[in-house]
Amino acid sequence: MASSPSPPCPQTVLVTGSSGHLGRALMLSLPSYGYTPIGIDIKPSSTCTFVGSFGDATLLQNLFSPSWLRAQPEISCFNHPNGIEPISHIIHCATLHKPHIESHTKAQFVQTNIADTLTLLEAAAATTTGTSDPLETGKEKEETTTIKSFTYISTTSTFGRSLSPQQSIPGGAPKPAAHITEQTPCLPKNIYGLTKSSAEDLCYLISSSSSPATTTTTTTATTSTTNPNLPVIILKTSRFFPEADDDADRRNMLADDENLKLCELAYRRVDIADVVSACVASIKAQTRASPSRITFGKYIISGPSPFLDLSAEDWVRLNTTTAGPAGPDGAGAEEGGASEGASEGGAEKVFAQVAERLCPGIGAVMEQKRWKWLSRVDRVYDSRLAMDEKELGWKPEWTFQAALERIKRGEQWRSGLTAEVGRLGYHDRAWGVYTTK
C-alpha cells in the first residue's frame, strides 16, 4: 500500500523583535494559526531563534537563503517531515519605543527605526523581483525565497499633537474629544513618533516603487490584479503593554492600574491577543486572490470603542472634567462648586452610562471593587476600517464590552496571552517605570 503524502509544511514567518512584547506573543501564537515563526532580536530569549539585528544585510541575505536557513542548528527543533519552508512573510515588530527616548539618542532612533527598516524593506523587496531564465535548461532550479507579505507594526503615537485637543471647560467653548481615524494628520511630538511615521512613508515608497501593476487605490488601501511588488500593510497599534504608564499624571488618575487599563480599552488600548490576530489578518489580506488582495494599506488597531456612536454633545462631555468624580453607576458630580456644564456630568458619567448599557449591573460591580471611570477622554481611536470585511476583516475578541462581562462574572478580563507574555521591561538597567517587571 502506498504511503500517504506528508502534510504540507506551514508557511514560515520572520518576526523581528521576537524578544519584545508583541514579538514574543507572535512567536507563541503563530503555530496555532498554522504558521512557523522564526524570530530575530538583538536580545537573546526563549522566543528568539537568531540573535542579530534586522538591519544586518548579511544576516537577512542568509535568512532568505533556504539552504542556509535549513542548515542552521537553531532550525533543528522544527520537526516536520519536509523540513522548514523558505520565509514567506515578515512581521516587523522590532523598534526603539517611547521609553527609549530617555536612554537613546535621536541618531539611534533614526538608525534603528528608519535606516534599518529600509534595509529590511529593500531586502524583502529584492526577493519579489528575482526570476529565472525560462530558456535555461539542464540545470536544477534552485529554491528561492519570495516574500508574499510584509506587516509593519507602527503606532498611534504617530498622530502626535492631533491626539490631545484642548480640554473642554464647562461654560466655555465646547471642544469634543478627538476622533482619530486613518485620515487624521500625523503631527509627531517626539523622535519616536517621527521615526515611526517616517518608516511608514518608507513602506509606501518601497511598495509602490516595485514593478508596475494594475492597481486600484482608495484613501487607505491599494489592491492589485498582479503580484509583482512587495505588499505592505501598516498596523498602527494603540497601547497593549502591561507595564504601568510612564506618565505620572496618568498613573495618578486612578489608584488601581488594572482599573486604568480597563478604561483605556474603551478608547485607546487593545489586548495583545487581538494584535496577534490583526497580524494574521494582515498576512491573509496580502495573499488573498486578486482583485481583493491588498498591496498597501494603513489600519488603526485598537479595541473597538463604544463611544463612536455617541452624540456630538457626548463627545464634548468626554473631553470635559467635572468638578467632582462620578460614581461607577453614573451618578453626577459632587454637589457644590460645579458649573452648569459640569452638572450634566463629564467623561465619568458618559463612561458609566455607556458601560451600564453594554453590561447592565456593571456599576455595582465596579463599586464593590472600588473602581472608577476616567474623568477625561481626550481621544477615541476608530478601528472600524480594519474590521471591514473588504479590508482586513479583523475580528477582535478581547473588547471593552467583553471585558465588562468577564468582570461581572468574576473572570479574568484580559487574554491568557497577556499573562503569558508578561512584563518584559524595555531596559536592562533602571530607566523609570518601564524597567520594573
Phi and psi in degrees as a GROMACS rama.xvg file:
@    title "Ramachandran Plot"
@    xaxis  label "Phi"
@    yaxis  label "Psi"
@TYPE xy
-68.8189  139.426  ALA-2
-72.7769  147.524  SER-3
-71.2351  145.133  SER-4
-64.8051  149.107  PRO-5
-68.2099  145.394  SER-6
-64.0344  150.332  PRO-7
-63.6238  147.854  PRO-8
-68.4667  144.272  CYS-9
-64.2074  148.559  PRO-10
-68.4083  146.829  GLN-11
-98.3256  134.455  THR-12
-119.004  125.77  VAL-13
-87.7498  123.367  LEU-14
-112.539  114.814  VAL-15
-87.1408  150.49  THR-16
68.5375  39.1965  GLY-17
-73.4604  -7.25448  SER-18
-94.0373  -5.69039  SER-19
-87.5096  -175.852  GLY-20
-56.5765  -62.0564  HIS-21
-70.8737  -39.2605  LEU-22
-58.2001  -44.5476  GLY-23
-63.6679  -41.9003  ARG-24
-61.3731  -40.1749  ALA-25
-67.7918  -43.2556  LEU-26
-61.5968  -36.4223  MET-27
-76.0286  -28.358  LEU-28
-103.721  -29.7545  SER-29
-58.2012  -36.2459  LEU-30
-56.9233  -33.998  PRO-31
-70.9425  -17.9786  SER-32
-93.8117  0.406364  TYR-33
93.4877  21.0253  GLY-34
-119.697  155.231  TYR-35
-104.181  112.477  THR-36
-89.874  141.407  PRO-37
-121.274  126.416  ILE-38
-109.589  139.724  GLY-39
-124.357  144.473  ILE-40
-164.508  153.602  ASP-41
-78.8473  -11.7862  ILE-42
-109.393  118.458  LYS-43
-62.3442  145.403  PRO-44
-165.224  174.862  SER-45
-69.2248  -16.5771  SER-46
-108.929  15.3767  THR-47
-107.718  116.277  CYS-48
-79.8809  -45.683  THR-49
-126.29  130.232  PHE-50
-86.4847  119.216  VAL-51
170.199  172.416  GLY-52
-95.4419  141.947  SER-53
-70.6273  -9.46552  PHE-54
-93.1225  3.86207  GLY-55
-86.1076  104.212  ASP-56
-62.2292  -35.1861  ALA-57
-67.6745  -42.9562  THR-58
-61.3156  -41.8688  LEU-59
-64.4581  -41.7762  LEU-60
-59.7699  -41.1764  GLN-61
-66.8812  -44.87  ASN-62
-60.7945  -32.5954  LEU-63
-86.4644  5.86352  PHE-64
-101.245  108.502  SER-65
-56.655  -38.2268  PRO-66
-68.0305  -40.5367  SER-67
-65.0801  -44.4322  TRP-68
-59.4987  -46.0216  LEU-69
-70.8553  -20.5586  ARG-70
-83.5928  -8.24738  ALA-71
-80.2372  137.682  GLN-72
-62.6558  -25.8552  PRO-73
-64.4599  -19.8976  GLU-74
-92.725  -8.84017  ILE-75
-63.2283  -20.7616  SER-76
-77.1926  -11.6783  CYS-77
-81.88  97.0112  PHE-78
-89.8309  96.1926  ASN-79
-141.574  137.84  HIS-80
-57.719  -28.1334  PRO-81
-100.241  9.48557  ASN-82
77.8599  -165.107  GLY-83
-100.233  140.844  ILE-84
-76.258  152.449  GLU-85
-57.9562  156.309  PRO-86
-63.3838  127.244  ILE-87
-110.852  -25.1454  SER-88
-136.212  149.823  HIS-89
-127.226  130.775  ILE-90
-117.34  110.111  ILE-91
-95.5561  96.6598  HIS-92
-98.8192  -28.7093  CYS-93
-59.961  136.73  ALA-94
-170.869  162.273  THR-95
-87.765  130.541  LEU-96
-98.38  175.851  HIS-97
-54.8817  -41.8395  LYS-98
-60.7301  -18.5954  PRO-99
-80.3299  -6.76647  HIS-100
-58.1099  -35.7992  ILE-101
-75.6111  -22.2516  GLU-102
-113.387  -10.695  SER-103
-126.858  154.774  HIS-104
-82.5623  163.508  THR-105
-60.9003  -36.7748  LYS-106
-62.7462  -37.0021  ALA-107
-67.6182  -37.5918  GLN-108
-62.4184  -44.1191  PHE-109
-63.2944  -42.576  VAL-110
-64.078  -49.2868  GLN-111
-74.0199  -52.2353  THR-112
-80.6903  -22.9577  ASN-113
-111.644  -62.9221  ILE-114
-63.3107  -47.2641  ALA-115
-67.2301  -34.4529  ASP-116
-64.6501  -37.538  THR-117
-62.4042  -41.7104  LEU-118
-57.9261  -44.7547  THR-119
-66.0321  -44.1954  LEU-120
-60.7344  -45.3391  LEU-121
-67.8908  -36.7731  GLU-122
-65.0775  -40.9043  ALA-123
-67.6461  -42.1142  ALA-124
-63.7856  -33.7839  ALA-125
-63.1003  -27.8929  ALA-126
-72.8204  -19.7777  THR-127
-86.3258  -10.9125  THR-128
-106.859  -10.9865  THR-129
-75.1884  122.544  GLY-130
-131.783  150.019  THR-131
-93.9946  156.512  SER-132
-72.7975  117.097  ASP-133
-65.8815  -16.9726  PRO-134
-90.8436  -8.39752  LEU-135
-74.6728  123.344  GLU-136
-125.388  167.481  THR-137
79.3861  2.34707  GLY-138
-122.025  140.508  LYS-139
-72.9655  128.914  GLU-140
-67.3052  125.61  LYS-141
-78.3527  134.737  GLU-142
-67.7581  135.096  GLU-143
-125.667  166.967  THR-144
-99.912  133.162  THR-145
-129.668  116.953  THR-146
-77.4379  118.467  ILE-147
-95.7043  -18.9083  LYS-148
-152.73  145.302  SER-149
-133.397  115.912  PHE-150
-109.485  117.826  THR-151
-100.328  122.432  TYR-152
-87.7033  107.104  ILE-153
-107.68  -157.872  SER-154
-148.794  150.142  THR-155
-70.5223  -9.66522  THR-156
-64.4601  -17.2488  SER-157
-63.7424  -22.7612  THR-158
-72.0036  -22.7376  PHE-159
52.1893  -117.626  GLY-160
-69.0162  -13.0371  ARG-161
-71.6815  -14.4212  SER-162
-83.7812  -19.9704  LEU-163
-125.926  83.6526  SER-164
-68.3855  160.909  PRO-165
-60.7438  139.527  GLN-166
-64.7039  138.24  GLN-167
-77.0302  130.548  SER-168
-108.115  126.566  ILE-169
-52.0467  129.688  PRO-170
90.5153  -13.7235  GLY-171
-99.47  -168.824  GLY-172
-65.9062  131.222  ALA-173
-68.8144  133.021  PRO-174
-130.367  105.928  LYS-175
-71.7355  161.118  PRO-176
-61.0405  151.507  ALA-177
-76.5433  127.998  ALA-178
-92.7982  108.771  HIS-179
-99.0031  117.899  ILE-180
-123.611  179.956  THR-181
-62.7206  -18.9131  GLU-182
-89.9765  -6.02925  GLN-183
-64.0778  134.785  THR-184
-60.8937  139.585  PRO-185
-88.9081  114.169  CYS-186
-126.234  72.9157  LEU-187
-55.5372  141.971  PRO-188
-115.719  4.43821  LYS-189
-153.434  171.985  ASN-190
-65.7479  -28.8794  ILE-191
-62.8027  -55.6091  TYR-192
-61.8254  -37.7712  GLY-193
-65.0804  -45.3808  LEU-194
-71.1765  -32.679  THR-195
-69.3251  -39.0917  LYS-196
-65.215  -41.1325  SER-197
-64.227  -37.9692  SER-198
-66.2121  -33.7054  ALA-199
-60.1006  -42.2014  GLU-200
-64.2779  -37.4831  ASP-201
-62.771  -40.0858  LEU-202
-57.6726  -44.8491  CYS-203
-65.1868  -43.0343  TYR-204
-60.91  -48.9854  LEU-205
-67.1551  -40.7758  ILE-206
-64.6579  -45.1728  SER-207
-79.2851  -15.6407  SER-208
-88.3554  -2.93103  SER-209
-72.7644  -176.602  SER-210
-53.4835  143.105  SER-211
-63.3223  148.461  PRO-212
-144.569  162.81  ALA-213
-79.1254  114.827  THR-214
-127.188  157.554  THR-215
-124.582  123.33  THR-216
-113.389  132.598  THR-217
-110.718  -172.067  THR-218
-69.4332  -19.3489  THR-219
-126.138  -17.5923  THR-220
-145.469  156.192  ALA-221
-122.821  128.431  THR-222
-109.22  155.865  THR-223
-135.006  149.003  SER-224
-98.5611  -3.67938  THR-225
-129.533  -179.895  THR-226
-131.382  54.3918  ASN-227
-98.2854  -17.1569  PRO-228
-111.707  171.422  ASN-229
-81.6552  112.501  LEU-230
-74.6283  144.778  PRO-231
-140.226  132.439  VAL-232
-122.033  131.782  ILE-233
-102.519  124.805  ILE-234
-107.123  111.305  LEU-235
-90.7251  91.7369  LYS-236
-84.8429  144.509  THR-237
-84.0225  -174.669  SER-238
-69.1166  138.624  ARG-239
-139.791  3.44611  PHE-240
-67.805  145.092  PHE-241
-86.7875  -12.2471  PRO-242
-68.3105  164.386  GLU-243
-67.1269  155.746  ALA-244
-65.0279  144.888  ASP-245
-82.1431  -5.53343  ASP-246
-94.3583  116.377  ASP-247
-61.3218  -35.8843  ALA-248
-61.1679  -41.4175  ASP-249
-70.4157  -37.9396  ARG-250
-62.977  -30.2971  ARG-251
-89.0995  -4.73358  ASN-252
-65.346  -38.5057  MET-253
-133.689  143.471  LEU-254
-67.9694  -30.8761  ALA-255
-107.357  122.283  ASP-256
-63.0289  -34.4007  ASP-257
-65.837  -36.5971  GLU-258
-61.1257  -43.9016  ASN-259
-62.8944  -43.655  LEU-260
-68.398  -32.823  LYS-261
-62.2073  -46.4006  LEU-262
-61.3053  -41.9171  CYS-263
-62.0139  -30.9323  GLU-264
-60.2237  -20.5876  LEU-265
-79.6284  -13.4678  ALA-266
-153.939  -15.4845  TYR-267
-152.402  24.3501  ARG-268
-139.992  156.255  ARG-269
-143.381  145.325  VAL-270
-73.8912  142.195  ASP-271
-62.9428  -28.8507  ILE-272
-64.93  -33.8773  ALA-273
-75.9894  -26.6802  ASP-274
-67.6766  -40.9687  VAL-275
-58.999  -46.5409  VAL-276
-65.5503  -29.8571  SER-277
-67.7864  -37.3182  ALA-278
-63.7576  -41.2154  CYS-279
-65.8043  -40.6776  VAL-280
-61.9843  -35.1691  ALA-281
-65.0055  -44.5404  SER-282
-57.6648  -46.5843  ILE-283
-67.1368  -36.8204  LYS-284
-67.2199  -30.3884  ALA-285
-84.8082  -11.4713  GLN-286
-119.522  2.60482  THR-287
-75.4026  168.256  ARG-288
-66.4112  147.065  ALA-289
-68.4301  155.076  SER-290
-91.207  7.23128  PRO-291
-85.9354  -3.99517  SER-292
-63.5677  132.057  ARG-293
-95.1864  122.129  ILE-294
-98.3077  -17.7157  THR-295
-158.866  137.548  PHE-296
-168.08  156.025  GLY-297
-123.485  135.917  LYS-298
-142.676  135.866  TYR-299
-79.3873  129.282  ILE-300
-115.943  101.501  ILE-301
-149.912  153.428  SER-302
-54.2335  133.82  GLY-303
-55.927  127.794  PRO-304
-90.0405  134.154  SER-305
-78.8907  -2.33192  PRO-306
-87.6447  -10.8372  PHE-307
-64.714  -27.4849  LEU-308
-97.4929  11.0237  ASP-309
-72.8728  162.904  LEU-310
-72.2248  164.479  SER-311
-59.3098  -36.3402  ALA-312
-64.523  -38.8318  GLU-313
-70.1216  -30.8281  ASP-314
-64.2788  -35.2212  TRP-315
-69.1703  -41.5267  VAL-316
-62.9881  -34.6158  ARG-317
-58.9738  -36.2295  LEU-318
-94.272  18.4345  ASN-319
-118.825  127.963  THR-320
-95.2342  126.657  THR-321
-79.5816  166.86  THR-322
-69.4476  -29.5567  ALA-323
-137.182  155.609  GLY-324
-71.4325  142.358  PRO-325
-85.625  146.986  ALA-326
-75.7163  167.662  GLY-327
-66.2971  -13.7041  PRO-328
-94.6374  4.37742  ASP-329
96.0691  9.81388  GLY-330
-62.4656  150.022  ALA-331
-75.6261  -168.484  GLY-332
-69.1797  161.974  ALA-333
-63.0653  149.384  GLU-334
-69.8712  144.537  GLU-335
89.8156  129.127  GLY-336
83.9184  -9.50722  GLY-337
-85.324  139.814  ALA-338
-78.0148  176.348  SER-339
-61.1681  -42.4211  GLU-340
-66.8344  -38.3649  GLY-341
-69.6915  -27.2646  ALA-342
-64.4324  -20.8128  SER-343
-80.2834  -8.82613  GLU-344
91.6431  135.754  GLY-345
-98.5732  -140.134  GLY-346
-60.4502  -38.2198  ALA-347
-59.249  -42.7536  GLU-348
-71.1422  -39.519  LYS-349
-61.1167  -46.5683  VAL-350
-54.1755  -49.8017  PHE-351
-64.0303  -41.852  ALA-352
-65.4752  -42.7072  GLN-353
-65.6254  -43.7523  VAL-354
-62.8956  -40.94  ALA-355
-66.8667  -35.4586  GLU-356
-66.6859  -39.5388  ARG-357
-72.8959  -35.0456  LEU-358
-144.696  85.0601  CYS-359
-53.9648  131.636  PRO-360
95.8112  -4.89439  GLY-361
-67.9263  -27.4557  ILE-362
-59.9255  -41.9457  GLY-363
-65.7736  -37.6661  ALA-364
-66.302  -42.8809  VAL-365
-60.4257  -40.0807  MET-366
-64.866  -40.1744  GLU-367
-62.5172  -36.1676  GLN-368
-82.3345  -7.04208  LYS-369
60.8678  36.6697  ARG-370
-97.7312  154.956  TRP-371
-131.76  173.388  LYS-372
-99.0862  154.694  TRP-373
-64.9206  149.228  LEU-374
-85.631  -10.9056  SER-375
-155.795  139.338  ARG-376
-123.553  107.915  VAL-377
-87.8712  -21.6434  ASP-378
-147.299  158.102  ARG-379
-134.64  120.425  VAL-380
-82.2915  134.819  TYR-381
-109.12  108.407  ASP-382
-106.132  18.6473  SER-383
-65.5112  -29.5676  ARG-384
-63.1327  -42.9472  LEU-385
-62.5496  -29.6895  ALA-386
-84.636  -9.08836  MET-387
-63.8296  129.266  ASP-388
-61.7573  -26.7852  GLU-389
-80.6016  -9.96382  LYS-390
-107.701  -113.775  GLU-391
-80.086  -30.6181  LEU-392
67.3576  31.6481  GLY-393
-68.5289  137.519  TRP-394
-126.695  82.7281  LYS-395
-66.0787  142.007  PRO-396
-109.933  -30.8267  GLU-397
-96.2069  65.8755  TRP-398
-90.3489  173.349  THR-399
-61.2475  -45.1624  PHE-400
-63.2708  -44.0199  GLN-401
-62.768  -35.9107  ALA-402
-64.5668  -42.7537  ALA-403
-60.8962  -42.6214  LEU-404
-64.7091  -39.2453  GLU-405
-67.9557  -41.5682  ARG-406
-61.3927  -40.7724  ILE-407
-63.9618  -32.6577  LYS-408
-85.2855  -1.28626  ARG-409
78.7897  23.4733  GLY-410
-102.784  165.307  GLU-411
-69.7061  127.141  GLN-412
-90.8137  -11.6678  TRP-413
-101.025  157.191  ARG-414
-66.2466  156.167  SER-415
-63.1663  -28.361  GLY-416
-64.7843  -33.9904  LEU-417
-57.5757  -45.2659  THR-418
-70.8605  -37.4818  ALA-419
-66.3366  -39.1003  GLU-420
-70.9405  -45.1271  VAL-421
73.8901  -173.65  GLY-422
-88.9084  119.489  ARG-423
-105.947  -19.7585  LEU-424
73.3454  171.992  GLY-425
-123.731  -3.07102  TYR-426
-139.759  156.055  HIS-427
-86.0958  -11.8499  ASP-428
-135.547  174.232  ARG-429
-63.3598  120.674  ALA-430
-143.76  59.7886  TRP-431
86.0978  -166.396  GLY-432
-65.9859  -26.7547  VAL-433
-69.1125  -20.376  TYR-434
-77.517  -22.9497  THR-435
-67.7497  128.138  THR-436
